[in-house]
Amino acid sequence: MGAATTNASASTWRSGPGSAPTDQVIELAGLLEAVEMGLVKAGVALWKAAEAEAAAIMVRERVHMA
């Protein structure tokens, strides 16, 4: 199977019925905002966890140095 055949099959699949939704449909469904907010919340949680871990390491090091 050559590259031309593979590419033609892929483009036919993408444009056929039942293909993936377009950007406009995704925007209308509010998915972009939902995903963005999920990523923001995950980032905040990750930052807080990193701060807590760093604080715990600092306490351990202070106790070890004392």
Sequence and secondary structure as in RCSB ss.txt:
>XXXX:A:sequence
MGAATTNASASTWRSGPGSAPTDQVIELAGLLEAVEMGLVKAGVALWKAAEAEAAAIMVRERVHMA
>XXXX:A:secstr
  HHHHHHHHHHHHHSTT    HHHHHHTTHHHHHHHHHHHHHHHHHHHHHHHHHHHHHHHHHHH 
